[in-house]
């Protein structure tokens, strides 16, 4: 299994520090453990920025970088504790932070309040995820007040607090070779999971049976958790964009929309497929599905370096609007329908988003007020959809209650793009063939 090497984490830190003002500190706290109910917690998931710069995957930690020492990293973390490790497993401890994670210095997290004022003294500015954690911001202010209280002794406090996320998130937008290897593996696992769900589908089961089929494959291939709440929406539930109840019965003649992807070493995959519960598309389902697939393939074909971020979305809008007119779901000239947004009754979301350590990953979509051009190393989803609500008026009855979305993960290459999730069937013939062969 591919892992990010310590030298890559070190290179990321150096690259970040080169962009910042001299004589400054970068402070990034870890994610917190969150209570699920009373004295039980949700599984811990590290803050993505913290993970990107350190690879350190424990709570109650803080990462500190110094622009004057770009080769060094300081970690505040939990000490080894034999009693607690009996209950919760081993910790890196202070030695492990240095030995295994590249920290130049490590201190017990309990020493944070004592040490931070001294570390902040006589610094020009502090970079942090400003506003992300109100409690941490307040704690930082208390450290700064202690520094300011020493002004008569000639000690100066930082004069500016700046958000580190702007330069850091721009770095995260471009994936390294190691990151792409992990994302390809996550895509392969998720592809297997979607195939398993298609093969398991039949009338009389429930949506959660297909969710279980997905999760089984994730776990069998080393992914402990999905990258986001799994969506299994059958029938009209597929018209609810973020439906996660996953409790309804699968009915003969309905479609089922699955939006699911695993997380691997913090990196997300994100796939959507729509298929018939019984393995055969009806005429109306076939017509809308073919239109959605046509839009998706056209959008993917438009992605290459230099092309605007918004181009794939515009492509899907044009294809879907023209198709809906031909099918009788929209009336009027496509150009006018696009201009007045009439297509949004059936296609109300955008065609994709950045993908990486977060499923809706970081990175600006516009630069200087203009849609940014694609560049090699960017990873995005392409996911047009068509949704005909059961309450939609003035549409043929055969189309009502049909929801379709088709989504793949795509990396921009030097000459075009590469679909990471292409192992999952998505043509009508391929889907029906796979389900018939069960």
C-alpha positions in Angstrom: 0.0 0.0 0.0 1.3 3.4 -0.9 2.0 5.8 2.0 3.2 9.4 2.0 6.9 9.5 2.9 8.2 11.7 5.6 10.3 13.6 3.1 7.2 14.6 1.3 5.6 16.0 4.4 8.9 17.9 5.1 8.9 19.3 1.6 5.3 20.5 2.0 6.2 22.3 5.2 9.2 24.0 3.5 7.1 25.0 0.5 4.5 26.6 2.8 7.0 28.5 4.9 8.7 30.0 1.8 5.4 31.8 1.1 5.0 33.4 4.5 6.5 36.5 6.1 9.8 36.1 8.0 10.0 35.8 11.7 6.6 34.2 11.9 5.0 31.1 13.4 2.4 28.7 11.9 0.1 27.1 14.5 -2.3 24.4 13.5 -4.3 22.5 16.1 -5.4 18.9 15.6 -9.0 17.9 15.3 -10.9 17.1 18.5 -12.5 13.9 19.6 -16.3 14.4 19.3 -18.8 12.9 21.7 -21.3 10.7 20.0 -23.4 10.0 23.1 -22.6 10.4 26.8 -19.2 8.8 27.2 -18.7 7.4 23.7 -17.0 9.2 20.8 -17.2 9.2 17.1 -14.2 7.6 15.4 -11.4 10.2 15.4 -10.7 11.8 12.0 -7.7 14.2 11.9 -8.0 17.7 10.6 -7.0 17.6 6.9 -4.6 20.5 7.1 -2.8 19.0 10.1 -2.7 15.6 8.3 -1.4 17.2 5.1 1.6 18.8 6.8 2.5 16.1 9.3 0.9 12.8 8.8 0.3 12.7 12.5 -3.0 11.1 13.3 -3.7 11.7 17.0 -6.1 14.1 18.8 -4.9 16.5 21.5 -2.0 17.7 19.3 -0.7 20.9 17.9 1.7 21.5 15.0 4.1 24.5 15.1 6.3 25.7 12.3 8.9 28.5 12.4 9.7 30.5 9.2 13.2 31.0 10.4 13.7 27.2 10.7 12.0 25.7 7.6 13.5 22.3 8.1 12.1 21.9 11.6 8.6 20.9 13.0 7.5 21.1 16.6 4.7 18.8 17.8 2.8 19.1 21.0 1.1 15.8 21.7 0.0 13.3 24.3 2.7 11.5 26.3 2.8 7.7 26.5 0.4 6.4 29.1 0.4 2.7 29.9 -2.9 2.8 31.7 -4.8 4.7 28.9 -3.1 2.6 26.2 -4.6 -0.5 27.7 -8.0 1.0 26.9 -7.4 2.9 23.7 -4.3 1.6 22.1 -0.7 2.8 21.7 0.2 6.5 21.3 3.2 7.9 19.5 4.3 9.8 22.6 7.1 12.4 22.5 9.7 10.0 21.2 7.5 8.6 18.5 6.6 12.1 17.3 10.3 12.6 16.5 11.3 9.1 15.5 8.3 8.2 13.3 6.8 11.6 12.3 9.7 13.9 11.7 9.3 16.3 14.6 12.5 18.2 15.5 11.0 18.9 18.9 8.1 17.4 20.8 6.5 18.5 24.0 3.6 17.2 26.1 0.3 18.8 25.2 -0.1 19.7 28.9 2.8 22.1 28.5 1.1 24.1 25.8 -0.1 27.0 27.9 3.3 27.3 29.6 5.4 27.2 26.5 3.4 29.1 23.9 3.9 32.7 25.2 7.7 32.2 25.0 7.4 30.8 21.5 5.2 33.8 20.4 7.5 36.5 22.0 9.1 38.8 19.5 7.4 37.3 16.4 6.1 39.5 13.6 2.9 37.5 12.9 1.1 34.3 13.5 -0.5 32.1 10.8 -3.3 29.8 11.8 -6.7 28.6 10.5 -8.2 31.8 11.7 -11.9 31.5 12.8 -12.0 27.7 12.4 -12.2 27.0 16.1 -13.4 29.8 18.4 -12.2 28.1 21.5 -8.7 27.8 20.1 -8.7 31.4 18.9 -9.6 32.5 22.4 -6.8 30.4 23.8 -4.4 32.0 21.4 -5.5 35.5 22.5 -4.8 34.5 26.1 -1.2 33.6 25.1 -0.8 36.9 23.3 -2.1 38.8 26.3 0.7 37.2 28.4 3.2 38.3 25.8 1.9 41.8 25.7 2.1 42.0 29.5 5.9 41.8 29.1 6.2 44.9 26.9 7.9 46.9 29.7 10.7 44.3 29.6 11.1 44.9 25.9 9.2 41.8 24.8 7.0 42.4 21.7 3.9 40.4 20.7 3.0 39.5 17.1 1.3 42.4 15.4 -0.8 40.4 13.0 -2.8 37.2 12.8 -3.3 35.8 9.3 -5.2 32.8 7.9 -2.8 30.1 6.8 -5.4 28.4 4.7 -5.1 30.5 1.6 -1.6 29.4 0.7 -2.0 26.0 2.3 -5.2 25.1 0.4 -3.7 26.3 -2.9 -0.9 23.7 -2.3 -3.4 21.0 -1.5 -5.2 21.6 -4.8 -2.4 20.0 -6.7 -1.8 16.3 -6.0 1.6 14.7 -5.9 2.4 11.3 -7.5 2.1 9.6 -4.1 -1.3 11.3 -3.4 -2.6 10.2 -6.8 -1.5 6.6 -6.1 -3.6 6.6 -2.9 -6.5 8.2 -4.7 -6.4 5.6 -7.5 -6.5 2.8 -4.9 -9.4 4.5 -3.1 -11.2 4.7 -6.5 -10.5 1.0 -7.2 -11.9 0.0 -3.9 -15.0 2.2 -4.3 -15.5 0.8 -7.8 -15.5 -2.8 -6.5 -18.0 -1.7 -3.9 -20.4 -0.2 -6.4 -20.2 -3.3 -8.5 -21.0 -5.4 -5.5 -24.0 -3.2 -4.7 -25.3 -3.5 -8.3 -24.9 -7.3 -8.2 -26.8 -7.5 -4.8 -29.7 -5.4 -5.9 -33.1 -7.0 -6.2 -36.7 -6.2 -5.4 -37.7 -6.9 -1.8 -34.4 -5.8 -0.3 -33.9 -2.4 1.4 -31.6 0.4 0.6 -29.5 -0.4 3.7 -28.8 -3.9 2.2 -26.9 -2.1 -0.6 -25.2 0.2 1.8 -24.0 -3.0 3.7 -22.7 -4.4 0.4 -20.7 -1.2 -0.1 -19.3 -1.1 3.4 -18.3 -4.7 3.3 -16.0 -4.1 0.3 -14.6 -1.0 1.9 -13.6 -2.9 5.0 -12.3 -5.9 3.1 -9.9 -3.7 1.2 -8.5 -1.7 4.1 -10.8 1.3 4.2 -12.3 1.6 7.7 -14.8 4.4 6.8 -16.7 6.0 3.9 -15.5 9.4 2.9 -19.0 10.8 3.5 -22.5 9.6 4.5 -23.5 7.0 1.9 -26.5 7.8 -0.2 -28.7 4.9 -1.3 -31.9 6.4 -2.7 -34.4 4.3 -4.6 -37.4 5.5 -6.5 -38.3 9.1 -5.7 -35.7 9.1 -2.9 -33.1 9.6 -5.7 -34.6 13.1 -6.2 -33.4 14.1 -2.7 -29.8 15.1 -3.4 -28.4 14.3 0.1 -30.7 11.5 1.1 -29.1 9.3 3.8 -32.0 7.6 5.5 -31.3 4.4 3.4 -34.3 2.6 4.9 -36.9 2.2 2.0 -37.7 -1.0 0.3 -36.3 -1.6 -3.2 -39.3 -1.9 -5.5 -39.5 -3.7 -8.8 -39.4 -1.1 -11.7 -37.6 1.6 -9.7 -34.1 3.0 -10.1 -31.7 3.2 -7.3 -29.0 6.0 -7.0 -25.9 5.2 -5.0 -23.5 8.0 -4.1 -20.7 6.5 -2.1 -16.9 6.4 -1.8 -14.3 5.1 0.6 -11.7 7.1 2.5 -8.1 5.7 2.3 -5.3 7.3 4.4 -7.4 10.4 4.6 -8.1 10.7 0.8 -11.6 10.6 -0.5 -13.2 8.9 -3.5 -16.6 9.9 -4.7 -18.7 7.8 -7.1 -22.3 7.9 -8.1 -24.1 5.3 -10.2 -27.8 4.9 -10.9 -29.2 1.5 -12.0 -32.5 -0.4 -12.1 -33.4 -2.4 -9.0 -34.4 -5.3 -11.2 -31.6 -5.0 -13.7 -33.6 -3.6 -16.6 -34.2 0.0 -17.5 -37.7 1.1 -18.5 -38.1 3.2 -21.7 -38.4 6.5 -19.7 -35.5 5.5 -17.4 -33.4 4.6 -20.4 -34.1 7.9 -22.1 -33.2 10.1 -19.1 -30.2 7.9 -18.2 -28.8 8.1 -21.8 -29.2 11.9 -21.6 -27.4 12.2 -18.3 -24.6 9.9 -19.5 -24.2 11.9 -22.7 -23.8 15.1 -20.6 -21.2 13.5 -18.3 -19.1 12.1 -21.1 -19.2 15.5 -22.9 -18.1 17.2 -19.7 -15.2 14.8 -19.1 -14.1 15.2 -22.7 -13.9 19.0 -22.2 -11.4 18.8 -19.3 -7.8 19.6 -20.2 -5.2 22.2 -19.1 -6.1 25.7 -19.8 -9.9 25.1 -20.0 -12.0 27.1 -17.5 -13.3 25.3 -14.4 -16.8 26.2 -15.4 -16.6 24.8 -18.9 -17.6 21.2 -17.9 -20.6 22.6 -16.0 -21.7 24.7 -19.0 -21.4 21.6 -21.2 -23.7 19.6 -19.0 -26.3 22.4 -18.8 -26.4 22.7 -22.6 -26.6 18.9 -23.3 -29.2 18.3 -20.6 -31.4 21.3 -21.5 -31.4 20.3 -25.2 -32.3 16.8 -24.3 -35.1 17.7 -21.9 -36.6 19.8 -24.7 -36.5 16.8 -27.1 -38.1 14.6 -24.4 -40.9 17.1 -23.7 -39.9 17.9 -20.1 -39.0 21.5 -21.1 -40.7 23.7 -23.6 -39.0 26.5 -25.5 -35.7 27.3 -27.1 -32.7 25.7 -25.2 -30.8 29.0 -25.4 -33.6 30.9 -23.6 -34.2 28.1 -21.1 -30.5 28.2 -20.2 -30.5 32.0 -19.9 -33.6 32.0 -17.6 -32.4 29.0 -15.6 -35.5 26.8 -16.4 -33.3 23.7 -16.5 -32.7 24.1 -12.7 -36.1 22.5 -12.0 -34.4 19.3 -13.2 -30.7 19.9 -12.6 -30.1 22.2 -9.6 -26.5 21.5 -8.6 -23.2 22.1 -10.2 -21.3 19.5 -12.3 -18.5 18.8 -9.8 -16.1 19.9 -7.0 -12.5 19.5 -6.1 -11.6 16.1 -4.4 -8.7 15.2 -2.1 -8.3 15.0 1.7 -11.8 16.3 1.9 -14.6 15.0 -0.3 -15.5 18.6 -1.1 -11.8 19.5 -1.2 -10.2 22.9 -0.7 -8.9 25.3 -3.4 -10.4 28.4 -5.0 -12.7 27.9 -8.0 -12.1 31.5 -9.1 -8.9 33.6 -9.3 -9.1 37.3 -9.5 -12.9 37.0 -10.1 -12.5 34.6 -13.0 -13.1 30.9 -13.2 -9.6 29.4 -12.9 -8.2 27.2 -15.7 -7.5 23.6 -15.1 -3.9 22.5 -14.5 -2.2 19.1 -14.2 -2.5 17.5 -10.8 -6.0 18.9 -10.0 -8.6 16.2 -9.1 -12.3 16.9 -9.5 -15.6 15.1 -9.8 -17.9 15.2 -12.8 -21.5 14.5 -11.7 -24.4 15.9 -13.7 -27.9 14.8 -12.7 -31.5 14.8 -13.8 -34.2 14.8 -11.2 -37.9 14.6 -11.9 -39.8 15.1 -8.7 -43.1 13.2 -8.2 -44.7 16.6 -7.7 -43.2 18.1 -10.9 -46.0 19.5 -13.0 -46.5 19.5 -16.7 -44.2 16.5 -17.3 -45.1 13.1 -18.7 -46.2 10.7 -16.0 -43.6 8.1 -17.0 -40.8 10.4 -16.0 -42.1 11.4 -12.6 -40.1 10.1 -9.6 -36.9 9.4 -11.6 -33.7 10.7 -10.2 -30.4 10.0 -12.0 -26.8 11.1 -11.2 -23.6 9.8 -12.7 -20.3 10.7 -11.1 -16.7 9.9 -11.7 -13.4 11.2 -10.2 -11.0 12.8 -12.8 -7.4 14.0 -12.6 -6.2 16.6 -15.0 -3.1 15.5 -16.9 -0.7 17.3 -19.2 -2.7 16.5 -22.3 -6.2 16.0 -21.0 -7.6 14.1 -18.1 -7.8 10.6 -16.7 -10.9 9.0 -15.1 -9.8 7.4 -11.8 -13.2 5.6 -11.3 -13.7 4.1 -14.7 -13.8 0.5 -13.4 -17.5 0.9 -12.5 -19.9 0.2 -15.5 -22.0 3.2 -16.5 -23.4 2.5 -20.0 -26.8 1.0 -20.1 -25.7 -2.2 -21.8 -22.8 -2.7 -19.4 -25.0 -2.2 -16.3 -27.7 -4.5 -17.6 -25.1 -7.1 -18.6 -23.5 -7.0 -15.2 -26.8 -7.3 -13.3 -28.0 -10.1 -15.7 -24.8 -12.1 -15.0 -25.5 -12.4 -11.2 
